[in-house]
Amino acid sequence: MIKVMYKGHRSVPMVCCDICGSWIDDADAGAAVFRKSVGEGCISEVLHTHKGRCHVVAEERLGGQVKTGWHELRQHLQLLVFNTGIPPAALQKLEDGNGF
C-alpha cells in the first residue's frame, strides 16, 4: 500500500507492506504479488510485501503459489512509472533534487 509520511514540511510517499504494514525502505527487499491472469484484459489486485514471510502470506491470501505471480518490487515500480507516462527527464529532476 502507499502511505505518506510527514517529514519537516514535506509529505513523503512510501511503499508499505500490505501484510505487516511497515515501510519497505529497500526495493530489493520487496515484492509485488498478484493473482495470475485468467484472460486477456483481466485486472488483478496487487499486494506490496516484504520478501520472505510476508510474501508467503500474500500468496496464501490470493489463492496460493499456483494461482499467483510476482515481480521484484524494483521492477514493478519501474513498470508502474513507465505505464503512467512519466518521462525519464522528470525522474532525473527528482534525483538531482529539483523535483519538489
GIFEN-V529088 format. One record per residue. RES is the residue in three letters. SS is DSSP state (A for helix, B for strand, O for the rest). PSI is psi in whole degrees, -180 to 180 (* if undefined). OMEGA is omega in degrees with one decimal (* if undefined). Layout:
BEGIN
[[RES & SS & PSI & OMEGA] [RES & SS & PSI & OMEGA]]
END
This chain:
BEGIN
[[MET & O & 157 & 177.8] [ILE & B & 131 & 175.7] [LYS & B & 169 & 177.1] [VAL & B & 129 & 175.8] [MET & B & 136 & 177.6] [TYR & B & 124 & -176.0] [LYS & B & 111 & -174.5] [GLY & O & -125 & 177.9] [HIS & O & 19 & -177.9] [ARG & B & 151 & 168.6] [SER & B & 123 & -173.1] [VAL & B & 112 & 178.1] [PRO & B & 146 & 179.7] [MET & B & 150 & 175.9] [VAL & B & 126 & 178.3] [CYS & B & 152 & -178.0] [CYS & O & 129 & 178.2] [ASP & O & -8 & 179.0] [ILE & O & -56 & -175.9] [CYS & O & -14 & 177.0] [GLY & O & -7 & -176.9] [SER & O & 161 & -176.7] [TRP & B & 134 & 171.2] [ILE & O & 93 & -173.5] [ASP & O & 4 & 177.0] [ASP & O & 108 & -176.6] [ALA & A & -30 & 179.9] [ASP & A & -13 & 179.3] [ALA & A & 9 & -176.5] [GLY & B & 166 & 178.9] [ALA & B & 156 & 172.1] [ALA & B & 112 & -174.1] [VAL & B & 136 & -176.7] [PHE & B & 158 & 175.6] [ARG & B & 135 & -180.0] [LYS & O & 149 & -179.5] [SER & O & 140 & 174.2] [VAL & O & 3 & 178.4] [GLY & O & 166 & 179.8] [GLU & O & 133 & 178.2] [GLY & O & -1 & 178.8] [CYS & O & 136 & 178.5] [ILE & O & 131 & -176.5] [SER & O & 147 & 172.4] [GLU & O & 148 & 177.3] [VAL & B & 134 & 173.0] [LEU & B & 124 & 176.6] [HIS & B & 127 & -173.3] [THR & B & 163 & 164.9] [HIS & B & 150 & 172.4] [LYS & O & 160 & -179.7] [GLY & O & -136 & -174.1] [ARG & A & -43 & 180.0] [CYS & A & -40 & 178.0] [HIS & A & -46 & -179.8] [VAL & A & -44 & 179.6] [VAL & A & -41 & 178.3] [ALA & A & -45 & 177.9] [GLU & A & -42 & 179.0] [GLU & A & -43 & 180.0] [ARG & A & -32 & -176.3] [LEU & O & 11 & 174.6] [GLY & O & 4 & 178.1] [GLY & O & 166 & -174.6] [GLN & A & -34 & -178.9] [VAL & A & -31 & -175.9] [LYS & A & 2 & -176.4] [THR & B & 159 & 172.5] [GLY & B & 174 & 178.1] [TRP & B & 157 & 173.0] [HIS & B & 152 & 166.0] [GLU & B & 140 & -177.9] [LEU & A & -40 & 179.4] [ARG & A & -48 & 179.6] [GLN & A & -42 & -179.9] [HIS & A & -46 & -179.9] [LEU & A & -38 & 177.1] [GLN & A & -44 & 178.6] [LEU & A & -39 & 178.7] [LEU & A & -46 & 178.5] [VAL & A & -45 & 179.1] [PHE & A & -44 & -176.5] [ASN & A & -11 & 175.9] [THR & O & 1 & 173.7] [GLY & O & 19 & 178.1] [ILE & O & 122 & -177.1] [PRO & O & 149 & 178.9] [PRO & A & -34 & -179.8] [ALA & A & -34 & 178.3] [ALA & A & -37 & 177.1] [LEU & A & -39 & 177.7] [GLN & A & -39 & 178.8] [LYS & A & -40 & 176.5] [LEU & A & -46 & -179.5] [GLU & A & -37 & -179.3] [ASP & O & -7 & 177.4] [GLY & O & 10 & -177.3] [ASN & O & 11 & -171.3] [GLY & O & -1 & -177.6] [PHE & O & * & *]]
END
